[in-house]
Amino acid sequence: MGNTEYPATDLEALAPRQVDKFFPAEWLGRLYERLPGLPMIYMILLKHCG
């Protein structure tokens, strides 16, 4: 009889706890809001100074 309290393998121990859980795309679609990008000057400054 196996012990279900501890993982059987190292891969099982490192695996995410809820691999079969996800948010339905419909739910995420209701929350999605496209945001404007940074103006080009900020992109240039980030590239050269960041």
RAVENVEN-V542210 format. One record per helix or strand of 2 or more residues. SS is the DSSP state (h for helix, s for strand). FROM is the first residue (numbers start at 1). TO is the last residue. Records with the same first field share a line. If there is no record, write none. Layout:
BEGIN
SS: FROM-TO + FROM-TO
END
This chain:
BEGIN
h: 10-14 + 25-31 + 40-49
END
